[in-house]
């Protein structure tokens, strides 16, 4: 079985996260870039299955800037067999649909039985790439799984719904997205880190995947405006001089809070 795991490099949530006020894009130089935690959990799902099923191939797939090789290699150090890194300056600012198109082209190129992704990245939080990818690949898609079971010919699991849990299943090939309810990822050990340096990591451009990039494609989603959040203003202080209740009532009325 070949399992493709979508992984994403994101700004560290423990660092400063800022928007570029000219482009509306995340300023990735504002903090350290790391492998998204939900990507690591997705990889853990694939590796746990591979541990119990000999012959399973786990392939990482990432759309990321050219300097993101070290982040992708972390996934190889954790235990993935190989990686595909799509790096193309023309994809800067690409929206969900274009990103899914590029990912689908790469997956179709190498073949797959199962694609595993996180439900939401910690930067864009769009949550629609797995669904768009399944549509382009013309396979079943199961979203937001809190539990997952993989067999040689099918995948099943449970997703949370209002008032309970919904059991879902699909024959392979398929695309699934998982939530943070799945186990934490394993840490890369020294042996894995050394082995990662020799594992195959293919860097591709959009042209390599026969995906034409032009301004009209990137601008499928248009940012109309972006502004920095204003600094927090000082609050209003009411000193009780016998009329505090009246002042408080006036304040609430003035700010339409009553």
JODA-V656013 format. One record per residue. N is the residue number from 1. PHI is phi in degrees with one decimal (* if undefined). Layout:
n=N phi=PHI
n=N phi=PHI
//
This chain:
n=1 phi=*
n=2 phi=-111.8
n=3 phi=-111.7
n=4 phi=-96.4
n=5 phi=-114.1
n=6 phi=-79.9
n=7 phi=-125.3
n=8 phi=-135.9
n=9 phi=-87.5
n=10 phi=-134.5
n=11 phi=-64.7
n=12 phi=-59.0
n=13 phi=-67.4
n=14 phi=-88.2
n=15 phi=-107.0
n=16 phi=-74.9
n=17 phi=-120.9
n=18 phi=-133.5
n=19 phi=-102.0
n=20 phi=-77.0
n=21 phi=-70.4
n=22 phi=-87.9
n=23 phi=-100.7
n=24 phi=79.7
n=25 phi=-93.7
n=26 phi=-64.3
n=27 phi=-85.4
n=28 phi=-76.6
n=29 phi=-86.8
n=30 phi=-76.2
n=31 phi=-151.4
n=32 phi=-66.7
n=33 phi=-94.1
n=34 phi=-137.0
n=35 phi=-75.5
n=36 phi=-59.4
n=37 phi=-59.9
n=38 phi=-69.1
n=39 phi=-66.3
n=40 phi=-63.5
n=41 phi=-65.6
n=42 phi=-61.7
n=43 phi=-64.4
n=44 phi=-61.2
n=45 phi=-59.7
n=46 phi=-66.2
n=47 phi=-68.7
n=48 phi=-63.2
n=49 phi=-67.8
n=50 phi=-61.9
n=51 phi=-61.1
n=52 phi=-101.0
n=53 phi=-131.3
n=54 phi=-60.4
n=55 phi=90.6
n=56 phi=-80.9
n=57 phi=-108.7
n=58 phi=-111.2
n=59 phi=-119.0
n=60 phi=-84.3
n=61 phi=-138.3
n=62 phi=-142.3
n=63 phi=-102.8
n=64 phi=-156.9
n=65 phi=-58.9
n=66 phi=-57.9
n=67 phi=-83.1
n=68 phi=-97.9
n=69 phi=-58.7
n=70 phi=-63.2
n=71 phi=-65.4
n=72 phi=-63.7
n=73 phi=-65.9
n=74 phi=-60.6
n=75 phi=-64.6
n=76 phi=-67.2
n=77 phi=-66.1
n=78 phi=-71.5
n=79 phi=141.2
n=80 phi=-64.0
n=81 phi=-83.7
n=82 phi=-158.0
n=83 phi=-146.6
n=84 phi=-123.1
n=85 phi=-114.5
n=86 phi=-92.9
n=87 phi=-125.2
n=88 phi=-151.7
n=89 phi=-60.5
n=90 phi=-70.4
n=91 phi=-95.2
n=92 phi=-62.1
n=93 phi=86.9
n=94 phi=-61.2
n=95 phi=-89.2
n=96 phi=-60.3
n=97 phi=-67.7
n=98 phi=-69.5
n=99 phi=-59.3
n=100 phi=-63.5
n=101 phi=-63.1
n=102 phi=-67.6
n=103 phi=-61.9
n=104 phi=-63.0
n=105 phi=-64.5
n=106 phi=-67.4
n=107 phi=-66.7
n=108 phi=-63.4
n=109 phi=-68.1
n=110 phi=-101.1
n=111 phi=82.5
n=112 phi=-164.6
n=113 phi=-110.7
n=114 phi=-146.8
n=115 phi=-113.0
n=116 phi=-117.0
n=117 phi=-137.4
n=118 phi=-81.9
n=119 phi=-76.1
n=120 phi=-144.9
n=121 phi=-83.6
n=122 phi=-85.0
n=123 phi=-102.1
n=124 phi=-80.4
n=125 phi=54.9
n=126 phi=-71.3
n=127 phi=73.4
n=128 phi=-114.3
n=129 phi=-60.3
n=130 phi=-58.5
n=131 phi=-66.0
n=132 phi=-64.1
n=133 phi=-64.2
n=134 phi=-61.9
n=135 phi=-63.3
n=136 phi=-68.9
n=137 phi=-84.8
n=138 phi=59.9
n=139 phi=-132.4
n=140 phi=-67.1
n=141 phi=-137.4
n=142 phi=-124.3
n=143 phi=-99.9
n=144 phi=49.9
n=145 phi=-78.6
n=146 phi=-90.6
n=147 phi=-138.1
n=148 phi=-149.0
n=149 phi=-130.4
n=150 phi=-113.7
n=151 phi=-123.1
n=152 phi=-66.2
n=153 phi=-128.7
n=154 phi=-156.7
n=155 phi=-137.5
n=156 phi=-142.7
n=157 phi=177.7
n=158 phi=-132.6
n=159 phi=-121.3
n=160 phi=-77.1
n=161 phi=-129.7
n=162 phi=-62.0
n=163 phi=86.8
n=164 phi=167.9
n=165 phi=-130.7
n=166 phi=-110.0
n=167 phi=-87.2
n=168 phi=-132.9
n=169 phi=-156.7
n=170 phi=-156.7
n=171 phi=-76.4
n=172 phi=-80.5
n=173 phi=-77.4
n=174 phi=-158.0
n=175 phi=-121.6
n=176 phi=-129.5
n=177 phi=-124.8
n=178 phi=-118.5
n=179 phi=-107.4
n=180 phi=-74.5
n=181 phi=-71.9
n=182 phi=-73.7
n=183 phi=-60.8
n=184 phi=-62.4
n=185 phi=-77.1
n=186 phi=-72.9
n=187 phi=-90.2
n=188 phi=-66.7
n=189 phi=-95.3
n=190 phi=-61.1
n=191 phi=-61.7
n=192 phi=-66.6
n=193 phi=-64.2
n=194 phi=-68.8
n=195 phi=-67.3
n=196 phi=-61.9
n=197 phi=-66.7
n=198 phi=-106.4
n=199 phi=-77.6
n=200 phi=-63.1
n=201 phi=-135.7
n=202 phi=-97.2
n=203 phi=-104.0
n=204 phi=-123.6
n=205 phi=-105.7
n=206 phi=-61.9
n=207 phi=-63.4
n=208 phi=-61.1
n=209 phi=-98.2
n=210 phi=59.6
n=211 phi=-107.4
n=212 phi=-81.0
n=213 phi=-107.6
n=214 phi=-144.4
n=215 phi=-59.8
n=216 phi=-68.1
n=217 phi=-70.7
n=218 phi=-64.4
n=219 phi=-88.7
n=220 phi=-60.9
n=221 phi=-112.4
n=222 phi=-108.9
n=223 phi=-84.1
n=224 phi=-78.8
n=225 phi=-161.3
n=226 phi=-148.7
n=227 phi=-144.7
n=228 phi=-74.9
n=229 phi=-62.0
n=230 phi=-66.1
n=231 phi=-62.6
n=232 phi=-67.6
n=233 phi=-82.5
n=234 phi=-67.2
n=235 phi=-77.9
n=236 phi=-89.9
n=237 phi=-104.4
n=238 phi=-108.8
n=239 phi=-97.7
n=240 phi=-76.1
n=241 phi=-120.6
n=242 phi=94.2
n=243 phi=-126.9
n=244 phi=-61.5
n=245 phi=-61.6
n=246 phi=-66.0
n=247 phi=-64.4
n=248 phi=-64.5
n=249 phi=-63.0
n=250 phi=-63.0
n=251 phi=-62.3
n=252 phi=-63.5
n=253 phi=-67.4
n=254 phi=-61.0
n=255 phi=-97.8
n=256 phi=56.0
n=257 phi=-97.3
n=258 phi=-134.7
//
